[in-house]
Amino acid sequence: MRKTQNPRNILYLVLSIVIAAGIWYYVDEFNGRVVTQTVTGIPIEYINQDALADNGLMLAEGEDSGTSTTIDITFKGNRRHIVQLDRSKIRVTANLASITEAGVQSVKPDLTYTDREFNSGNTSVEEQSLYMATVNICELSHKEVELRCELTGNVAEGYSAGKVQLSQTSIAVRGQEEEIAKVSYAKVIFDIGKNTKETVTADLDYQFYDEDGQVLNLSGIHAEAGVRHQGAEADGGLQGSSRRTAGGHDLGHQAGERCGFR
């Protein structure tokens, strides 16, 4: 006949497991098993780019620009602490304020933490994929391109959209010389809808086009001033208004007496 196990022995066994787990937790948490963890693809944020523009310069950005875009960092610290570290809690910046001439140069990346739980006291850097970031500084070029407005949709019977007129026929852009050379003109498109009789509002954006009428997706091209668009004349009092930020600049539309920029 099988002998019944003493309940006291079972209690001792459970208690032993609990004590062992507590000791393991204490050693791991407070005596600190130090480990490393590598966070890859941390974006480098270049600050004080306005200072470059003041000197007629700009930062060339993109995969083929020669400018460093990301950095990999290996961190070291307490295991239970370090495993919680991810890319969202890390910020890497590089200051461009001291650069005064064009050319490929080096700047030091600076590391900060966006989570207060992490600091230089409990988290250290074991290794970095780069200790100096490479920046390609180019001369800032300027150009004026034709500004066009395309009206789409239709007004109701008895109404007329009128002739679109522009109070400003060009827009000043800036960027790398080889980039802005591709820009032939800029255009906004306003869709007034179908059989329109009353107030029309729309969010508009301008785009750059090449000489073949193809849209250009050039991140290094910027308009030098805010753009405000006013809409087309419509018999019968068709009017409307809207404003938005487009390409970093203020752009709005008002369907009224004319189509213009200021």
DOLUMZA-38506 format. One record per residue (C-alpha): residue in three letters; residue number from 1; x, y, z. Coordinates in Angstrom, 3 decimals. Layout:
BEGIN
<site r="ALA" k="NUM" u="X" v="Y" w="Z"/>
...
***
This chain:
BEGIN
<site r="MET" k="1" u="0.000" v="0.000" w="0.000"/>
<site r="ARG" k="2" u="1.350" v="3.469" w="-1.001"/>
<site r="LYS" k="3" u="2.407" v="5.661" w="1.884"/>
<site r="THR" k="4" u="0.629" v="9.048" w="2.114"/>
<site r="GLN" k="5" u="3.046" v="12.002" w="1.828"/>
<site r="ASN" k="6" u="3.325" v="14.150" w="4.913"/>
<site r="PRO" k="7" u="1.577" v="17.532" w="4.332"/>
<site r="ARG" k="8" u="4.369" v="19.173" w="6.283"/>
<site r="ASN" k="9" u="6.914" v="17.943" w="3.736"/>
<site r="ILE" k="10" u="4.833" v="19.450" w="0.937"/>
<site r="LEU" k="11" u="4.763" v="22.769" w="2.807"/>
<site r="TYR" k="12" u="8.548" v="22.670" w="3.254"/>
<site r="LEU" k="13" u="8.980" v="21.952" w="-0.469"/>
<site r="VAL" k="14" u="6.783" v="24.893" w="-1.525"/>
<site r="LEU" k="15" u="8.498" v="27.172" w="0.994"/>
<site r="SER" k="16" u="11.915" v="26.150" w="-0.342"/>
<site r="ILE" k="17" u="10.875" v="26.997" w="-3.896"/>
<site r="VAL" k="18" u="9.572" v="30.405" w="-2.810"/>
<site r="ILE" k="19" u="12.760" v="31.180" w="-0.891"/>
<site r="ALA" k="20" u="14.945" v="30.096" w="-3.833"/>
<site r="ALA" k="21" u="12.957" v="32.274" w="-6.207"/>
<site r="GLY" k="22" u="13.273" v="35.227" w="-3.817"/>
<site r="ILE" k="23" u="17.027" v="34.783" w="-3.567"/>
<site r="TRP" k="24" u="17.303" v="34.571" w="-7.369"/>
<site r="TYR" k="25" u="15.228" v="37.744" w="-7.753"/>
<site r="TYR" k="26" u="17.345" v="39.594" w="-5.173"/>
<site r="VAL" k="27" u="20.619" v="38.592" w="-6.812"/>
<site r="ASP" k="28" u="19.309" v="39.460" w="-10.293"/>
<site r="GLU" k="29" u="17.759" v="42.769" w="-9.266"/>
<site r="PHE" k="30" u="20.109" v="44.186" w="-6.664"/>
<site r="ASN" k="31" u="23.461" v="42.493" w="-7.151"/>
<site r="GLY" k="32" u="22.892" v="43.314" w="-10.797"/>
<site r="ARG" k="33" u="23.606" v="40.871" w="-13.566"/>
<site r="VAL" k="34" u="25.025" v="43.258" w="-16.157"/>
<site r="VAL" k="35" u="24.049" v="42.610" w="-19.760"/>
<site r="THR" k="36" u="24.236" v="44.452" w="-23.076"/>
<site r="GLN" k="37" u="21.562" v="45.223" w="-25.632"/>
<site r="THR" k="38" u="21.999" v="46.706" w="-29.099"/>
<site r="VAL" k="39" u="19.431" v="49.108" w="-30.514"/>
<site r="THR" k="40" u="19.780" v="49.490" w="-34.276"/>
<site r="GLY" k="41" u="18.616" v="52.093" w="-36.768"/>
<site r="ILE" k="42" u="18.296" v="55.020" w="-34.354"/>
<site r="PRO" k="43" u="17.621" v="58.117" w="-36.525"/>
<site r="ILE" k="44" u="20.060" v="61.020" w="-36.231"/>
<site r="GLU" k="45" u="18.251" v="64.347" w="-35.853"/>
<site r="TYR" k="46" u="20.185" v="67.308" w="-37.214"/>
<site r="ILE" k="47" u="19.365" v="70.468" w="-35.281"/>
<site r="ASN" k="48" u="19.968" v="74.186" w="-35.961"/>
<site r="GLN" k="49" u="19.629" v="73.855" w="-39.729"/>
<site r="ASP" k="50" u="18.363" v="77.447" w="-39.778"/>
<site r="ALA" k="51" u="21.912" v="78.504" w="-38.963"/>
<site r="LEU" k="52" u="23.053" v="76.863" w="-42.207"/>
<site r="ALA" k="53" u="20.479" v="78.788" w="-44.229"/>
<site r="ASP" k="54" u="21.697" v="82.040" w="-42.698"/>
<site r="ASN" k="55" u="25.097" v="81.251" w="-44.194"/>
<site r="GLY" k="56" u="23.676" v="80.277" w="-47.596"/>
<site r="LEU" k="57" u="24.119" v="76.569" w="-46.862"/>
<site r="MET" k="58" u="21.902" v="73.500" w="-46.505"/>
<site r="LEU" k="59" u="22.196" v="69.893" w="-45.371"/>
<site r="ALA" k="60" u="21.983" v="67.268" w="-48.107"/>
<site r="GLU" k="61" u="19.783" v="64.470" w="-46.793"/>
<site r="GLY" k="62" u="18.717" v="61.055" w="-48.043"/>
<site r="GLU" k="63" u="20.253" v="57.638" w="-48.599"/>
<site r="ASP" k="64" u="22.532" v="58.770" w="-51.420"/>
<site r="SER" k="65" u="23.412" v="62.185" w="-49.995"/>
<site r="GLY" k="66" u="26.515" v="61.114" w="-48.066"/>
<site r="THR" k="67" u="24.973" v="62.287" w="-44.782"/>
<site r="SER" k="68" u="24.728" v="59.775" w="-41.939"/>
<site r="THR" k="69" u="21.067" v="58.971" w="-41.243"/>
<site r="THR" k="70" u="21.065" v="56.357" w="-38.469"/>
<site r="ILE" k="71" u="23.264" v="54.967" w="-35.729"/>
<site r="ASP" k="72" u="23.439" v="51.628" w="-33.857"/>
<site r="ILE" k="73" u="24.239" v="51.756" w="-30.138"/>
<site r="THR" k="74" u="25.011" v="48.922" w="-27.714"/>
<site r="PHE" k="75" u="23.904" v="49.735" w="-24.151"/>
<site r="LYS" k="76" u="25.035" v="48.116" w="-20.906"/>
<site r="GLY" k="77" u="23.244" v="47.914" w="-17.584"/>
<site r="ASN" k="78" u="21.223" v="45.836" w="-15.155"/>
<site r="ARG" k="79" u="19.413" v="43.083" w="-17.055"/>
<site r="ARG" k="80" u="15.927" v="43.809" w="-15.753"/>
<site r="HIS" k="81" u="16.442" v="47.485" w="-16.574"/>
<site r="ILE" k="82" u="18.219" v="47.312" w="-19.911"/>
<site r="VAL" k="83" u="15.746" v="44.941" w="-21.590"/>
<site r="GLN" k="84" u="13.102" v="47.704" w="-21.376"/>
<site r="LEU" k="85" u="15.177" v="50.056" w="-23.518"/>
<site r="ASP" k="86" u="13.977" v="50.523" w="-27.112"/>
<site r="ARG" k="87" u="14.325" v="53.027" w="-29.958"/>
<site r="SER" k="88" u="11.394" v="55.182" w="-28.782"/>
<site r="LYS" k="89" u="13.235" v="56.003" w="-25.542"/>
<site r="ILE" k="90" u="16.414" v="57.177" w="-27.265"/>
<site r="ARG" k="91" u="17.154" v="60.465" w="-29.044"/>
<site r="VAL" k="92" u="20.333" v="61.164" w="-30.993"/>
<site r="THR" k="93" u="21.000" v="64.719" w="-32.193"/>
<site r="ALA" k="94" u="23.827" v="66.444" w="-34.055"/>
<site r="ASN" k="95" u="24.244" v="70.220" w="-33.882"/>
<site r="LEU" k="96" u="24.992" v="72.047" w="-37.153"/>
<site r="ALA" k="97" u="25.227" v="75.566" w="-35.685"/>
<site r="SER" k="98" u="29.022" v="75.754" w="-35.932"/>
<site r="ILE" k="99" u="29.251" v="74.860" w="-39.644"/>
<site r="THR" k="100" u="30.030" v="77.854" w="-41.857"/>
<site r="GLU" k="101" u="31.208" v="76.351" w="-45.153"/>
<site r="ALA" k="102" u="30.172" v="73.759" w="-47.718"/>
<site r="GLY" k="103" u="31.701" v="70.308" w="-47.987"/>
<site r="VAL" k="104" u="31.670" v="66.891" w="-46.331"/>
<site r="GLN" k="105" u="32.291" v="67.336" w="-42.608"/>
<site r="SER" k="106" u="31.933" v="65.513" w="-39.292"/>
<site r="VAL" k="107" u="29.824" v="66.362" w="-36.260"/>
<site r="LYS" k="108" u="29.511" v="64.602" w="-32.937"/>
<site r="PRO" k="109" u="26.185" v="62.863" w="-32.239"/>
<site r="ASP" k="110" u="24.749" v="63.443" w="-28.753"/>
<site r="LEU" k="111" u="22.671" v="60.833" w="-26.924"/>
<site r="THR" k="112" u="19.751" v="61.610" w="-24.621"/>
<site r="TYR" k="113" u="16.920" v="59.518" w="-23.195"/>
<site r="THR" k="114" u="13.245" v="60.446" w="-23.592"/>
<site r="ASP" k="115" u="12.299" v="58.187" w="-20.647"/>
<site r="ARG" k="116" u="13.387" v="59.446" w="-17.212"/>
<site r="GLU" k="117" u="13.944" v="55.878" w="-16.018"/>
<site r="PHE" k="118" u="17.100" v="55.831" w="-18.111"/>
<site r="ASN" k="119" u="20.156" v="57.998" w="-17.452"/>
<site r="SER" k="120" u="23.933" v="57.849" w="-17.532"/>
<site r="GLY" k="121" u="23.909" v="56.525" w="-13.955"/>
<site r="ASN" k="122" u="22.075" v="53.298" w="-14.727"/>
<site r="THR" k="123" u="22.641" v="52.917" w="-18.470"/>
<site r="SER" k="124" u="25.995" v="53.198" w="-20.192"/>
<site r="VAL" k="125" u="27.110" v="52.972" w="-23.809"/>
<site r="GLU" k="126" u="29.222" v="49.942" w="-24.601"/>
<site r="GLU" k="127" u="29.698" v="50.586" w="-28.314"/>
<site r="GLN" k="128" u="28.470" v="52.773" w="-31.196"/>
<site r="SER" k="129" u="28.429" v="52.113" w="-34.928"/>
<site r="LEU" k="130" u="29.842" v="55.628" w="-35.407"/>
<site r="TYR" k="131" u="31.278" v="58.247" w="-33.077"/>
<site r="MET" k="132" u="31.254" v="61.096" w="-35.601"/>
<site r="ALA" k="133" u="28.374" v="61.614" w="-38.017"/>
<site r="THR" k="134" u="29.210" v="62.555" w="-41.600"/>
<site r="VAL" k="135" u="27.288" v="65.513" w="-43.036"/>
<site r="ASN" k="136" u="27.274" v="66.726" w="-46.632"/>
<site r="ILE" k="137" u="26.840" v="70.496" w="-46.587"/>
<site r="CYS" k="138" u="25.861" v="72.113" w="-49.897"/>
<site r="GLU" k="139" u="25.448" v="75.664" w="-51.078"/>
<site r="LEU" k="140" u="21.844" v="76.830" w="-50.985"/>
<site r="SER" k="141" u="20.509" v="77.812" w="-54.426"/>
<site r="HIS" k="142" u="17.428" v="79.881" w="-55.248"/>
<site r="LYS" k="143" u="15.074" v="79.882" w="-58.207"/>
<site r="GLU" k="144" u="11.692" v="81.308" w="-59.195"/>
<site r="VAL" k="145" u="9.238" v="79.021" w="-60.966"/>
<site r="GLU" k="146" u="5.855" v="79.652" w="-62.561"/>
<site r="LEU" k="147" u="2.872" v="79.124" w="-60.290"/>
<site r="ARG" k="148" u="-0.244" v="77.615" w="-61.846"/>
<site r="CYS" k="149" u="-3.772" v="77.003" w="-60.583"/>
<site r="GLU" k="150" u="-5.961" v="74.224" w="-62.005"/>
<site r="LEU" k="151" u="-9.699" v="74.325" w="-61.314"/>
<site r="THR" k="152" u="-11.679" v="71.065" w="-61.503"/>
<site r="GLY" k="153" u="-15.333" v="70.171" w="-60.994"/>
<site r="ASN" k="154" u="-18.296" v="72.212" w="-62.169"/>
<site r="VAL" k="155" u="-20.873" v="74.723" w="-60.957"/>
<site r="ALA" k="156" u="-24.644" v="74.315" w="-61.171"/>
<site r="GLU" k="157" u="-26.697" v="75.534" w="-64.116"/>
<site r="GLY" k="158" u="-27.000" v="79.299" w="-64.076"/>
<site r="TYR" k="159" u="-23.652" v="79.732" w="-62.344"/>
<site r="SER" k="160" u="-20.243" v="80.438" w="-63.831"/>
<site r="ALA" k="161" u="-16.841" v="79.670" w="-62.337"/>
<site r="GLY" k="162" u="-15.334" v="82.591" w="-64.223"/>
<site r="LYS" k="163" u="-11.768" v="82.924" w="-65.431"/>
<site r="VAL" k="164" u="-9.035" v="81.960" w="-63.007"/>
<site r="GLN" k="165" u="-6.474" v="84.695" w="-62.463"/>
<site r="LEU" k="166" u="-3.302" v="84.630" w="-60.380"/>
<site r="SER" k="167" u="-2.200" v="87.664" w="-58.409"/>
<site r="GLN" k="168" u="1.242" v="86.045" w="-58.112"/>
<site r="THR" k="169" u="2.629" v="84.213" w="-61.097"/>
<site r="SER" k="170" u="5.744" v="82.683" w="-59.567"/>
<site r="ILE" k="171" u="6.991" v="81.087" w="-56.383"/>
<site r="ALA" k="172" u="10.545" v="81.268" w="-55.011"/>
<site r="VAL" k="173" u="12.121" v="77.927" w="-54.111"/>
<site r="ARG" k="174" u="15.411" v="77.005" w="-52.541"/>
<site r="GLY" k="175" u="17.499" v="73.856" w="-52.377"/>
<site r="GLN" k="176" u="20.446" v="72.125" w="-53.992"/>
<site r="GLU" k="177" u="21.243" v="73.476" w="-57.433"/>
<site r="GLU" k="178" u="20.918" v="70.093" w="-59.155"/>
<site r="GLU" k="179" u="17.559" v="69.527" w="-57.460"/>
<site r="ILE" k="180" u="15.861" v="72.852" w="-58.164"/>
<site r="ALA" k="181" u="17.101" v="72.665" w="-61.763"/>
<site r="LYS" k="182" u="14.590" v="69.829" w="-62.251"/>
<site r="VAL" k="183" u="11.645" v="72.031" w="-61.247"/>
<site r="SER" k="184" u="9.791" v="73.594" w="-64.181"/>
<site r="TYR" k="185" u="6.725" v="74.962" w="-62.358"/>
<site r="ALA" k="186" u="4.501" v="74.575" w="-59.299"/>
<site r="LYS" k="187" u="0.762" v="73.916" w="-59.346"/>
<site r="VAL" k="188" u="-2.233" v="73.705" w="-57.026"/>
<site r="ILE" k="189" u="-5.466" v="71.907" w="-57.892"/>
<site r="PHE" k="190" u="-8.830" v="73.011" w="-56.526"/>
<site r="ASP" k="191" u="-11.833" v="70.726" w="-56.975"/>
<site r="ILE" k="192" u="-15.067" v="72.679" w="-56.503"/>
<site r="GLY" k="193" u="-17.164" v="69.516" w="-56.762"/>
<site r="LYS" k="194" u="-20.189" v="68.716" w="-58.914"/>
<site r="ASN" k="195" u="-23.014" v="71.185" w="-59.659"/>
<site r="THR" k="196" u="-21.745" v="73.552" w="-56.974"/>
<site r="LYS" k="197" u="-24.085" v="76.339" w="-55.812"/>
<site r="GLU" k="198" u="-22.816" v="77.364" w="-52.397"/>
<site r="THR" k="199" u="-19.748" v="77.605" w="-50.176"/>
<site r="VAL" k="200" u="-16.932" v="75.247" w="-51.146"/>
<site r="THR" k="201" u="-13.999" v="74.455" w="-48.866"/>
<site r="ALA" k="202" u="-10.965" v="72.313" w="-49.657"/>
<site r="ASP" k="203" u="-7.531" v="71.461" w="-48.352"/>
<site r="LEU" k="204" u="-5.058" v="72.305" w="-51.077"/>
<site r="ASP" k="205" u="-1.411" v="71.506" w="-51.530"/>
<site r="TYR" k="206" u="1.075" v="72.629" w="-54.128"/>
<site r="GLN" k="207" u="3.369" v="70.270" w="-55.985"/>
<site r="PHE" k="208" u="6.405" v="70.748" w="-58.180"/>
<site r="TYR" k="209" u="6.505" v="69.507" w="-61.774"/>
<site r="ASP" k="210" u="9.253" v="68.905" w="-64.338"/>
<site r="GLU" k="211" u="9.184" v="70.148" w="-67.934"/>
<site r="ASP" k="212" u="7.280" v="67.001" w="-69.003"/>
<site r="GLY" k="213" u="4.478" v="67.664" w="-66.524"/>
<site r="GLN" k="214" u="5.539" v="64.897" w="-64.154"/>
<site r="VAL" k="215" u="5.219" v="65.421" w="-60.414"/>
<site r="LEU" k="216" u="8.566" v="65.745" w="-58.631"/>
<site r="ASN" k="217" u="8.997" v="64.234" w="-55.191"/>
<site r="LEU" k="218" u="11.984" v="66.245" w="-53.992"/>
<site r="SER" k="219" u="12.336" v="66.457" w="-50.221"/>
<site r="GLY" k="220" u="15.202" v="68.949" w="-50.532"/>
<site r="ILE" k="221" u="13.117" v="71.606" w="-52.305"/>
<site r="HIS" k="222" u="11.353" v="74.250" w="-50.195"/>
<site r="ALA" k="223" u="9.251" v="77.302" w="-50.923"/>
<site r="GLU" k="224" u="10.840" v="80.437" w="-49.512"/>
<site r="ALA" k="225" u="7.625" v="82.119" w="-48.383"/>
<site r="GLY" k="226" u="4.137" v="81.179" w="-47.231"/>
<site r="VAL" k="227" u="1.616" v="80.770" w="-50.021"/>
<site r="ARG" k="228" u="-2.047" v="81.785" w="-49.854"/>
<site r="HIS" k="229" u="-4.382" v="80.692" w="-52.608"/>
<site r="GLN" k="230" u="-7.652" v="82.468" w="-53.405"/>
<site r="GLY" k="231" u="-10.233" v="80.893" w="-55.645"/>
<site r="ALA" k="232" u="-12.176" v="81.329" w="-58.834"/>
<site r="GLU" k="233" u="-14.941" v="83.813" w="-59.552"/>
<site r="ALA" k="234" u="-18.445" v="82.295" w="-59.740"/>
<site r="ASP" k="235" u="-21.576" v="84.128" w="-60.913"/>
<site r="GLY" k="236" u="-24.371" v="83.966" w="-58.361"/>
<site r="GLY" k="237" u="-22.136" v="84.460" w="-55.342"/>
<site r="LEU" k="238" u="-20.326" v="81.099" w="-55.128"/>
<site r="GLN" k="239" u="-17.718" v="81.469" w="-52.443"/>
<site r="GLY" k="240" u="-15.813" v="79.514" w="-49.823"/>
<site r="SER" k="241" u="-12.668" v="79.454" w="-47.808"/>
<site r="SER" k="242" u="-10.139" v="77.145" w="-46.191"/>
<site r="ARG" k="243" u="-6.559" v="77.233" w="-44.945"/>
<site r="ARG" k="244" u="-3.956" v="74.585" w="-44.289"/>
<site r="THR" k="245" u="-0.247" v="74.096" w="-43.967"/>
<site r="ALA" k="246" u="1.194" v="72.727" w="-47.192"/>
<site r="GLY" k="247" u="4.789" v="71.689" w="-47.582"/>
<site r="GLY" k="248" u="5.611" v="73.576" w="-44.410"/>
<site r="HIS" k="249" u="3.922" v="76.756" w="-45.657"/>
<site r="ASP" k="250" u="0.469" v="78.250" w="-45.206"/>
<site r="LEU" k="251" u="-1.854" v="77.533" w="-48.111"/>
<site r="GLY" k="252" u="-5.556" v="78.381" w="-48.271"/>
<site r="HIS" k="253" u="-8.336" v="78.676" w="-50.836"/>
<site r="GLN" k="254" u="-11.215" v="81.089" w="-51.137"/>
<site r="ALA" k="255" u="-13.610" v="80.723" w="-54.039"/>
<site r="GLY" k="256" u="-14.558" v="84.352" w="-54.696"/>
<site r="GLU" k="257" u="-13.484" v="86.994" w="-57.134"/>
<site r="ARG" k="258" u="-10.123" v="85.650" w="-58.196"/>
<site r="CYS" k="259" u="-7.510" v="82.976" w="-57.824"/>
<site r="GLY" k="260" u="-4.357" v="84.416" w="-56.318"/>
<site r="PHE" k="261" u="-1.332" v="84.086" w="-54.094"/>
<site r="ARG" k="262" u="0.177" v="86.494" w="-51.687"/>
***
